[in-house]
Amino acid sequence: MKRTTKTILAVLLALVLAFSLVLAGCSSSEQAAGSSVYVTQIEKTGTDGLNDVYTVTYSDGSTSTFTVTNGADGEDLTITDVYEEYKQTTGSDLTFEEFLKQYLTVSDESAALAIQKNLLSVMKIYSEFVVTETTSSMYPPFYTQSTDTAIYTGSAVLYDMDTGADGYTYIVTNYHVVYLADADTEKNGGTNIARKIRGYLYGSEGSPSTVDEDNNNVADTDSDGYTKYDYGSYAIELEYIGGSVSSDIAVLRAKTSDILAINESAAEITLADGYHVGETAVAIGNPEGRGISVTQGVISTESDYISLDIDGTARSYRSIRIDTPLYQGNSGGGLFNADGELIGITNAGNSTEQNINYAIPLEIVTGTADNIIRSYEDGNDATNGAYKITLGVTVSTQNSKYVYDAESGYGAIEEEVVVQSVESGSIAETLGLAEGDVIKSIIVNGTEHAITRSFNISDLILTLRTNDILQVKYERSGAEETGASYTLQSSDFT
């Protein structure tokens, strides 16, 4: 749970206690059946500069207000403080875990309300390729080839919207949704990337259909002899601007005006601060190409590794493992928490076990997408895709353990990241790292990033830019030291 000011949490605690007492004294048949009233929304509805008025909306439609004086009592308050205040106020003997379950969980209906808003931020997409297929026969000429268009479907999220007059919206999906290893590169425009990509918003969905302008029941073809498809009036033209096969992330863009012309309420997704095992995981995508729909589960494991072959090379991908059902066509869709915040992009499933599916973690999604957008906007036509440095260090881990934080109610696995080897002449050597060092943190432009898992390093590398200044804090022979600084050069990035 995020920290907030004592004033806000004290008011919220009072609201929780007030409603718990009211409901406890209610003897209606509805209450006896187990129904409850809970907070569905808290929003600032007025201010005079010094005093802010907040309105609380409850699940039964009722509302209440409270006022917060700005600048008054800004002391940080933890959930443990709220728990202790609760026990003193009520005389309750609830354990901390029981308190969390009773008062600080999100109801299914509350989660559903958050997901309703997410439907404004998702797309189903179609990718069109040119494919040449070879057919064998027992009779001469034994082999024949045919070339035609092939269409594949997937999902996407509206990542970043510029609502200015000539603004564009950046859209994130999987690389493998817009890349096809079997595409006929020569006839597909010299690339394996889809020659056409079209998107549809939820509630305004369509699908491609063959064109038959002369009504002879034979599909029309284009100037190259390939089948022509009509995507309909709801289709939004999407442009591929870059991708990373090693992250399985691609970024597309569309004119924001084209999106808002279909639905003026379309909005970019909201990013989560993080994610945890056991947290609600809601997938929104286009399963089996049957239209945008929702499935729900939980995060089973925060960090797992799977092998995928997208372009003819098998690679290992760090993933969130979920039990949320996924199907063909869910690829590239958003994975959201109970508050409707993005925690990942779904990209793979287990064909034999539906309770084992995977998503690209949030930090890889944002690191890669922002990286691609930056190289697209840098004014250099030679840069395209995601760029990162090679640090020049090999690491291993030791003393791995699960650490539970009672104040937040969450826990995480932590491990020591130990330097195994340092490449001569590398950035790591310049930073002062040596075999046996335990990496404690990496400092970027004065901001310290703790390294508690080995993958923290690769995630951070995705966010680095030319002229960033790096330092490393490490433990050597029991003493903590800070190495030399290094300013990244454009030549360091590949």
N, C-alpha and C positions, 0 to 999 in steps of 0.2 A: 504493500500500500504506500502511496506517495505521502511524504510529509506535508503538512499544511500548518496554518497558524492555529494557536490555541483557541482563539476567538471562534473561528469557523468550526473546529471540531467540537468545541464545547456546545455550540448551538445544535449541531447535528446529533450529538449524544443526547441532548435534552429532547430532541424530536423523537429519537429512537425509544427513549425511556417512556416518554409520554404515550406513544402509540402502543408500546408493549403493555403498559398498565391499562389503557382503555380496552384493548383487545382481550386482555386477561379477564376483565370484568364483564365482557359481553357474553350473553347466554343464548343468542339467537341460533336457530337451526343451522344457518350458514356457517357461523363460527364453530359450532359443534362439529360440523362436517370437515373442518380443517382449513377454511379459507382464511386469508390474511390480507392486510393492507400494507403496502410497502411503497417506498419512494421510487418513482419512475424518472423524475427529472428535477434537477436543481439548477436554476439559471438566474443570472443577474437581470433584474427587470427595471432598475432605476438607480440613479445616483445624483448627488448634489456636489460631487467632488470629494467631500470628506466622508460622507456616509453612503454606503452601497446597500441597496435593497435587493434581497434574494427571494424568489418565489419557489416554494417546494410543491411539486405536484405528486399526488399519490395515486395508486392503482385504481382507487374507486372514483377518481375524478375530482376529489376535493383538493384544496390548496391551503397553504399557510405561508406567511412571510416572516423574515427576520432581517435585521439590519446589522451591518458590520461597519465599524468605524475604522477607516484606513489608518494604518500606522500604529494602531493601538495593540499593545501586547503581541509583538511579533515572534515570541519565543516558539521554537520548534516543539512539536508535540508528537510523540510516538503512539502507536496503537496500544502499547503496553500501558501508557498513561491513561488512555481512555478506559481500558479494562479495569485499572485500579480505581478510577473515579466511579465506574459503574458499580463495583462491589461496595464502595463506601456509600453510594447513594441508595442502593437497593438492599444491602445486607445479603446479597446473593453469594452462594458458595460455588457458582459455576467455575469450571476450570477455564483456562485461557482458550484451549481448543474448542470447548463447548460454546464459549462466548463468540468466537469467530464464526462457528457454524450457525449460531442462532441469529446473529445480528448483522454479519458482514458478508454473507454470501449473496450472489446475484440470482434472482429467481428466473425460471425458464421464460416467464412472460417478459421480464425486463430485458433478457437477452434477445428475445424475439423482436422487441421494439428497436433495439440497436441494429439488428440485422435488416430490418425494414429499410433503414436509412442507407445501408450498404448497397442495396439494390440499385441505387442511383449512381454507383461508382464501378459497375462491372460491365463486361462485354462478352459476347460470344464472337469469335472471329473465324473467318474462312481464309485459307491460304491456297492459292492456285499455282500449280507447277506444270511444266511440260515434261512428260515421261515417255521414254521409249521402251517398249516391252518386246521380248523375244519369245516366240512360240515355236516349240519343236513339233516335228511330225515324223511318222514312220515312212513317209513318201517324199520324193523330191518336191521342192528344194530342201526338205528336212527342217530348215529354220526360216521363219518369216519374222519380220519386225513391223511393229505398228507404233506410231507416235501420236499422242493426243494429250489433252489437258487432264490433270488429276487434281481433285480438290480434297483438302484435309481440314478438319475443324478443331478448334481449341477454345481457350478462354483467356481473359485479360482483365486488368484493372486500370482505372484512370488514375495515374500516378501524380501528375503535376499539371494543373490547369492554369494557363494564362488567359484571363478573361478580358484582356485589352482588345482594342478594336481589331487588330491584326494578329491576335495571339494564337498560340498553338497549345495543344494538350499532349503531353507525353504519356504513353500507354505502355505498361509492362506486361510481358508474357514470357513463356519459355522460348529459348532458342530453338528447341526441337519442334515447336509449333510452326515456325516460319522457315525452317531449314529442312530439306529433304535430301538425304544422301543418294537416293535413287533418281533424282531429277536428271534429265538430259541437259547437262551444263551448257553445251553449245547452243541448243535450241531453246533453253530457258533464260536466254539473255546473258550467257556467260557466267552464271552463278547458280548455286544451289539454294539461294534464298528465293522465296515465292515471288513470282512476277506480278501477282496481284494479291492484295490483302484487304479484306473488307470486314467491318465490325458492325455489330448490332447491339443497341442498348436494351436492357430489360424492359419489357412492356411494349417494345417497338421492334420485335424480332421478325426476321425473314430468313430466307435461305435461297441459295442459287438454284436456278432452273435453266434448262437448255432453251436456246432461242430458236423459234420456228416462225420466222416472219411471213413465209409464203404458205403456211398452214398445210404442208404436205406430209406432216408426221415424221419428218426427218430433221434432225438437229442441224442448224446452220453452222457453218465454219468460218473462221477468220481468214485473212489473206495468206496465212501459212498452212491452212487446211486443218486447224485444230478446232475442236468443238467450242462454240461460243456460249457463255453463260450470262444470264441476266440476274443481278443481285437484288433488284427491287428498290423501291423508293426509300426504304428505311436504312439501306446500306450506307455506311460511312467509309470513305476512302482512307486507308491507313498507309503511311509511308514508313518503310524500314529505315532507321537511322544508325543502327549498330547493334552488335550482340557479342556475347562471350560464350563460346561452347564449353569452356572450363567451368563456368558458373551456371550454365543452362538458362541464361537470362538474355532477352532481347528487348529493345526499346523501339516502339513505333511512335508516330505522331500523326495528329489530324488537326485540321483547323478547328479551334474551339467553337467558332460560329457554326460549323457544320454539325457539331455535337449538340449545341444548344438549340439548333433549329429542329432537331428531333425531340429533345426534352430539355426545356429551359431550366429544369431543376437538377440536371446532371452535375455531379460534384466529384472532386478528387477524394481519394481514400485518406483516412487518418491513420498515422503510424502509431504502433504501441511502443511503450518504453522498453519492453522486454517480454519474456514468456517463461512459463514454468511447467514442470511435469504435473499432470492432473488438471491443468487449466482447460476450459472449454475451447474446442477447436472447430469452427464452423467453416465449411468449404462452400464457396459459391462458384459454380462453373456450368459447363455445357455438356453434361454426361451423355455419351452416345450420340451427340449431335441433336438431342431432342429438345434443346432450349435451356435457358438459364434456370437452375434450381439449386436448392440448399440441402446439404447433409451436415450432420453434427456428430461430434465425438469429443475425445480429449487428447491432449498431448501425452503420448506414452513414454517417449524418451526425447530429451532436449537435443541430443547430438548423437547421430548414428551415421554410419557410412555405407553407401550403396554403390554398385558399379553400373554405369550406363554407357552404352555405345551409341553415340549420336551421329558421328561422322566417320565411322570405320575404325575409331580408336577407343578402346575401353578406358574409362577414367573413373576415379573414385570421387564421389560427391558427398560432402557433409550435409546431413539432412535432419529435419525434425521428423521423428516417427510418430504417427498418429493412428488412432483407430477409426477416424472419420472415413466413411465410405467414399471411395473415388472410383471413377470409371473412365473409359476412353472418352476424351473430349473435355475432361476436367483440367487437363494440363494447361498451365498458365493462369489458372484462376486464383483468386484470393483466399487465404486462410485467415480467419478473423477470431479474435477472442470474444468473450461475452459482452464486452463493451463496444463491439463493432470496430475494433482497431486491428489493423493489418499486422499479422505476426509471421507471415510467410507466403510463398507462392507454391501451389501444389504442382508436383511434376512427375510423380511415379507411384505405381501401385503394385501390389502383389497379386498376380492373376489367380493364385490358388488359395490365398487367405485374405479375405476382404478386410479383416481387422488390422492388417499391417500395410500402411500406406505412408507416403512421404511428401514432405514439402521443403522447399529451399528456405533456410532460416532468414529472418528479417534482416540481420546485419549483412548477409551476403546479397540480398535483394537490393537494399539501399546503397551499399557500397558499390556494387556493380552498375546499377542503373544510373546513379549520380556520376559515376566515372564515364560511362558511355555518353551521357548528355553533355558533360563538360568537354569531351574531345570532339563532339559534334558541333558545339557552339564556339570552339576556340578560333575559328576563322581559318584553320589549316585543313584544306581538303585532303591532305595526306594522312591525317589522323582519323581513325575510325574504329570504334569498339572500346574495350576496356584496357587500360594500361596499368602496369604495376612494376615495381622494382624487384630485383632479386637481392635479397638481404645477404646471402652467402653464408648461411649458418644452418647446421643440422642439429636438431634438438631431440631429446627424449623426455619422458616424464617419470616422476617418482612421488611417493607419499600421497597418492590420490585418495581423497575421502569426501564424504558428503558432509556439508556444513549447513546446519539449520539456523535461521535467524528468527528468533522468537518475536522480535519487534515487528517485522514485516509479515511473519507467518509463512515465509517462503524459504526454500533452501536451494543449494546448488552444489555440484561436484567441484572441488578445487584440487589442484595438483601443482607440484613444483615443476617448472620447465627448465631443463638442464641442457647446457650447450655440450653437444657431442664433438663437433668439429667446426672450424671456421676456415672458409676458403681464403687463400692468400690473395691480397689485393682487393678484397670485397668490402662492401659498406660495413658489414659486421666487424671486420678487423679494424677499420677506421674508427668505429664507435668504441673500440676497446674490449670487445668480447673475446674470451678465451675458453678453451676446453675446461669443463667442470663448473663454469659459472652458472648460478641459478638466476634466471631473468625474472626480475620483480616487476618492472614496468618499463614502458617505452614512452618517452616524452616527445610530443609533437608540438612545436611552436609554443612551448611552455606549459602545455596541458599534459598532465600525467595520465596514462592509460594502464591500469593494472593488468598484469598478465597472470591469470589464474588457471588458464587452460592453454594448451599448445596452439589451438586454432585461433586464439585471440590475436596472435601475430599475423596470420594470413588475412583475417578479417580486417585488421587495422591497415594492412598494406594496400587494400583496395581503396582506401580513402585518401592515400597520400598524393601530393601534387608537387610539381616542380617548385623549387624554392622553399619547401617545407624544411624546417630545421629539426633534426632528430638527435636524441640522446637516449641512452639506456641506463636504467638502474639495475644493478645486479649484485648478488651476494657472492663473495669470493673468500674462502677460508674463514667463514663465519662473520665477516664484516661486510656491510653494505656500502657500495661505491657507486658513483655516477661517472660514466665514461665520457669521452670527448664528444663534441657536437659535430654534425655533418649536415651540410646544406645540399638537398637533392637537386641534381641537374637533369635537364631534359633527356640527356643521353643515358640516364639510369633507368629509364622506363622503356619497357617493351610490351 
